[in-house]
Amino acid sequence: MNKVVIIGAGLGGLECGYILAKSGMEVTVLEQDAVIGGCLQSFPRGKALLDTGFHYVGGLREGEALYPLFRYFNLLNLPWQALDEDCFDEVIIGDKSYAFAVGHERFAETLAEQFPHQREALHTYTRFLKDVGEHIYEAFLPREATMFYSQSLFARSAYDFLNATISDPLLRKVLSGTSLKMELKSDSLPLYVFSQINNSFIQSAWRLRGGGQQIADHLAADIRKMGGTVRTLASVEAIIERDGRAVGVRLQDGGIMEADAVIADVHPQEAVRMMAQCQSVRNIYKRRINTLEDTVGMFTANIVLKDGVQMYENRNIYVHSDDADLWSIDTSHTQSVMVSFYPDQPVVDLLTPMRWSEVAQWADKKAGGRGDEYVAFKNERVEQCLQMVEKRLPYLKDAIERVYTSTPLTYKRYTRTSDGSAYGIRKDWRSPLTTVLTPKTPIPNVLLTGQNLNLHGLLGVSMTSVMTAAELIGMENIVKDINI
Ligand SMILES: Cc1cc2nc3c(=O)[nH]c(=O)nc-3n(C[C@H](O)[C@H](O)[C@H](O)COP(=O)(O)OP(=O)(O)OC[C@H]3O[C@@H](n4cnc5c(N)ncnc54)[C@H](O)[C@@H]3O)c2cc1C
């Protein structure tokens, strides 16, 4: 088995390409869009370079979660900028502000200044997260050894854990307050997702000067150096099967690419659509995948500032209304906004959850042709976000030169995720065996990868890339190279 075709040049596809090209395979990554990167794309608008999805990562220092993976993927030399260690994330609820500090001890002690009666509980909370984080690479061990640990955390409720550990409801809200980076849903979010993601940011938090696109571009450049190919405007229509195995893919332009193995870094429902004609993919599998629900989408306002305005803060700010129920994702009115800054751009980003149903009425119209109502809808959402952050950033409104917006329609257009979901399939602790997918599909040489499987975000997708590539070349070979 030598020739691998990878569908999708998002982080997952590129990382799989990197691993397999490094192992000597002939890799071709096919991307439907004109630009690689998926949710990592940066795009120029006027004087600014704006980011699509990615804003910050955690755990990039030696000994931390993402470090060995990014060292392996040759990404540590990018211009990473550490966020403020005393407050990498600031949570604002009503009139009060709370700082998230780097380091487990410091994190607990900083919040204990405002919640002295919860000091012990805070240490229990951070000790738990740290412990989960220390076991992260057990996911790479033979399955039997990890089964109990990982499945037990995928099968436990994050919401119940928080309630059981922290008795003060306001502190529970504060600890949930940075979690626009996952979908907080009380009846589904697994403890594994909540713990691994939060833990990695408590370890250390980083922005990337110059935008997320660099991650994709570096991986692609290395794949090419190793003899692989990365093609854009190459939309895959179908996976071709013969005698129970994939033999190639058919592109939208009618072209055929032969392959000994196919990896799909696309939404699994998109992958199932590509396997529609494959005999070995039974209806029961298609139904199972097609009935999985997606996490909520995101609305982003990229605000370009007037010339000369300095507004940079070396932290993220999460603003919530007093009455926000952070575990219910009510998007009927804006109740939570994430503010992020660019170290090297005159830009402030505001993000807030948005459901597909809010924009579905414009789904069949092309971007730019969705009419005045859509424009008014987006402007209204920008206004609500600005009102939410007004007290904390009183000068922002007057400093605006131009606002660019994206909705779940935009994400669908650029990543083809079925309903513009931000973080892909919703993992559910009540049914981990159906909602947490493995890379395997009914066709032995067709594999899945990307954020829809294990865990979303740069950490989760990087972990999953290793698991997917391991199905072809063996985990021992990759782990030896990663040197965990
Ligand atoms: C708003 C937002 C903010 C985020 N912020 C952060 C953050 O701060 N930190 C963090 O760690 N993570 C963040 N994430 C999550 C992170 O960006 C994603 O988990 C990760 O980038 C997903 O990578 P992927 O490869 O799984 O999928 P994608 O990035 O979706 O890549 C899939 C690729 O497949 C291509 N494709 C689809 N169909 C086809 C086809 N038929 N043929 C060829 N190509 C196809 C798409 O065009 C796309 O390029 C954020 C995500 C969003 C949406």
The ligand as a Gaussian input file, in Angstrom:
#p B3LYP/6-31G(d) Opt

LIG

0 1
 C      -15.145000      29.944000      14.692000
 C      -14.152000      28.913000      15.088000
 C      -13.185000      29.232000      16.023000
 C      -12.234000      28.259000      16.402000
 N      -11.258000      28.609000      17.287000
 C      -10.318000      27.696000      17.632000
 C       -9.246000      28.061000      18.485000
 O       -9.124000      29.221000      18.885000
 N       -8.359000      27.099000      18.835000
 C       -8.458000      25.806000      18.385000
 O       -7.611000      24.961000      18.736000
 N       -9.440000      25.441000      17.527000
 C      -10.363000      26.359000      17.148000
 N      -11.360000      26.019000      16.280000
 C      -11.452000      24.636000      15.835000
 C      -10.390000      24.267000      14.811000
 O      -10.186000      25.341000      13.947000
 C      -10.871000      23.041000      14.067000
 O      -11.138000      21.999000      14.996000
 C       -9.878000      22.478000      13.042000
 O       -9.235000      23.484000      12.320000
 C      -10.657000      21.545000      12.123000
 O       -9.805000      20.951000      11.188000
 P      -10.340000      19.777000      10.267000
 O       -9.218000      19.365000       9.411000
 O      -10.990000      18.741000      11.095000
 O      -11.540000      20.391000       9.412000
 P      -11.690000      21.636000       8.413000
 O      -10.856000      22.765000       8.841000
 O      -13.152000      21.831000       8.284000
 O      -11.106000      21.094000       7.032000
 C      -11.855000      20.305000       6.142000
 C      -11.366000      20.625000       4.739000
 O      -11.968000      19.710000       3.818000
 C      -12.309000      20.431000       2.644000
 N      -13.350000      19.686000       1.918000
 C      -14.640000      19.494000       2.290000
 N      -15.289000      18.772000       1.356000
 C      -14.390000      18.509000       0.369000
 C      -14.455000      17.809000      -0.859000
 N      -15.576000      17.231000      -1.298000
 N      -13.345000      17.712000      -1.633000
 C      -12.175000      18.279000      -1.218000
 N      -12.072000      18.977000      -0.067000
 C      -13.147000      19.080000       0.731000
 C      -12.801000      21.768000       3.190000
 O      -12.809000      22.750000       2.187000
 C      -11.779000      22.029000       4.289000
 O      -10.635000      22.711000       3.811000
 C      -12.286000      26.962000      15.842000
 C      -13.252000      26.650000      14.878000
 C      -14.174000      27.616000      14.498000
 C      -15.177000      27.274000      13.448000

